[in-house]
Amino acid sequence: MKVCYIDCVTLNDTFEFKVLYVIYYDNQQVIEMSTTGAIVINRKNGEQRIFGFKTSDSPVTGFWHGQVNRPDGYDTLAYGLTPQQGINAGLNSQGLMMISSYFDYVEPNTFEFGSEQAKDSFVFPSWSGDIRGIIQAKALGECTIAAEANALLEDAFMGSAAIGGNHLVVDKNGGLFVFEHCRGRIGLQDATLQGYAARSNQSLLMFHEEQGRISASARLDRKLRQQQAERQLASLKREEAELDDAEVIARLQTLVAGHVGQGGEPGSICAHGIRSGRSNSSNPHQTLSAMIWQVNDKVMHYTVGHPCSSSWKKMRIA
């Protein structure tokens, strides 16, 4: 294993690129895990404010935050991972936000490739076929509302053997959806009336029985993170009429920095070397970064490192 470090580079206050990556001699590709959510806040004066959040958890790998400019489309405040093409999560200049996370009901790298179990589970040694970031980059560059982005996701993932995932799709009008896909199947949750939604690497729309196949620690990890996220979002929704942006952001920062134990146990949203429950790798998972988006103001708040101990930075669409 070889570890390489490259310093942060900032260009015109709009792009920051930080790389801290590991080259694995066994050519193992890492699938990132996340706790994600979004909420629409309706104030008593009739004003609507929209927020999203994400943690990025994986064995140490490269990542970046920046503004992605598309000359023939829309610019995006984005987050990405160096092993993954495209945009992992972002907010475009038209107020469309898309936040992705991984989903499957089989834990990667838990059995030998070529076995009958592997064949049945569509598992490949290189985890090739991850087009989620590419599709999100296309949607964020071309779409203005959630309905357009959902249609593009459906076209891309219906019947596809691509790696599965969840995509929170939210627009400036308050349309809030979760698009799920796995093994060619798709599902769409319309959470607009509820006003919030969250995911922690599980599906709420499909493969309910099959998700029972994953290990008890992984099921517990996904359940506990989902419960914590939904509890905080529901609390914000109950109090929405009186909340200002600073209070919402502060509570979301507290959420993504939350620990179980010292951060190494299943259910810890801020991950400090979790080896079982979340990992799709024999290497421990760390929270590389956490992000909070303010849709109305087109702002991304983010950390470079664990959100429990890192300072929060801020970036606007230029």
C-alpha positions, 0 to 999 in steps of 0.5 A, spaced: 500 500 500 502 506 498 499 513 501 500 519 497 498 526 499 497 533 495 496 539 498 489 543 498 489 548 492 484 554 491 483 558 485 479 564 485 475 562 491 471 558 487 475 551 487 478 547 492 481 541 491 484 536 496 487 529 495 489 524 500 489 518 497 491 510 497 493 506 492 492 499 493 496 494 490 490 489 490 487 493 485 481 494 490 476 499 488 472 502 494 464 504 494 463 510 498 457 510 504 453 516 506 448 519 511 444 523 507 438 528 507 434 534 505 429 538 508 424 544 506 423 549 511 416 553 511 417 559 515 411 563 518 412 569 514 411 564 508 418 564 506 421 557 504 428 555 505 431 548 503 437 544 505 441 538 504 446 534 507 451 528 506 457 525 510 462 521 505 465 515 509 470 510 506 477 508 506 482 513 505 481 516 498 481 522 494 476 527 494 474 534 492 470 540 493 469 545 488 465 549 482 464 545 476 462 550 470 459 547 464 459 552 458 453 550 455 449 548 461 449 550 469 454 551 474 454 546 480 457 547 487 459 540 487 463 534 491 466 528 488 471 522 489 477 521 485 475 514 484 468 516 481 467 519 475 462 525 475 459 529 481 457 525 487 453 530 490 451 538 488 447 544 487 446 547 481 445 555 479 438 553 478 437 551 485 437 543 483 440 539 488 442 532 487 445 528 493 447 520 492 449 514 496 450 507 495 445 501 496 445 494 495 443 488 499 449 484 499 455 487 502 461 488 497 467 483 498 464 479 503 465 472 498 469 470 493 468 472 486 466 466 481 462 463 487 455 461 485 453 467 491 457 472 487 454 470 480 447 471 483 449 477 486 452 481 480 458 482 484 464 484 480 472 484 483 473 491 480 466 494 482 466 496 475 459 500 472 459 506 477 455 511 473 452 514 478 456 520 478 456 521 471 449 521 470 448 526 476 453 531 473 449 530 466 442 532 470 445 538 474 448 541 468 442 540 464 436 540 469 432 545 472 427 542 476 426 535 480 421 532 475 427 533 469 432 530 473 428 524 475 426 522 468 433 522 466 435 518 472 429 513 470 432 513 463 439 511 465 438 506 471 431 502 469 434 495 467 441 497 468 446 493 471 450 499 474 452 499 481 445 501 485 444 507 489 439 513 492 439 520 489 436 525 493 433 530 488 430 537 491 429 543 487 428 550 488 420 550 488 420 545 494 419 538 490 423 533 494 424 526 492 428 520 493 430 516 487 432 509 488 435 504 483 438 497 484 439 491 479 435 494 474 429 496 478 427 503 480 423 506 485 421 513 487 419 516 493 415 523 493 417 526 500 414 533 498 408 533 502 412 530 508 418 536 507 424 531 509 427 525 507 433 521 509 437 515 507 443 511 510 445 506 504 438 502 505 432 502 500 425 503 503 422 502 496 424 495 494 428 489 496 425 489 503 426 481 504 433 481 501 436 486 505 435 481 511 441 478 508 446 483 510 450 482 516 447 484 523 452 489 524 450 492 517 443 492 518 444 495 525 449 501 522 444 503 517 438 503 521 441 507 527 444 512 522 437 513 519 433 513 525 438 519 527 437 523 521 430 522 521 429 524 528 433 531 527 429 532 520 422 531 524 424 536 529 426 541 525 420 540 521 416 541 527 419 547 529 420 550 522 416 556 523 420 559 528 427 557 525 432 561 522 438 559 517 443 559 522 439 554 527 438 549 521 445 549 519 447 548 526 443 542 528 445 539 521 452 540 523 451 537 530 447 531 526 453 529 521 458 530 527 454 525 531 458 519 534 456 512 537 462 511 542 468 514 540 466 514 532 468 507 531 461 503 532 456 501 527 451 507 527 456 513 528 454 518 523 461 521 523 466 515 522 472 514 525 475 507 523 469 503 523 471 496 521 464 492 521 457 494 519 459 500 514 465 497 510 465 494 503 472 493 505 477 490 509 480 497 511 476 501 516 471 507 514 473 514 515 468 520 514 472 524 509 468 530 509 461 532 511 457 537 507 451 542 508 447 545 502 443 552 502 439 551 496 436 558 496 443 562 497 446 557 493 451 556 498 455 549 500 458 548 507 463 543 508 469 540 512 475 537 509 476 531 515 471 529 520 466 534 521 466 533 529 473 536 529 474 540 522 472 547 521 467 548 516 468 552 510 463 555 505 463 556 498 458 560 493 456 559 486 461 565 483 
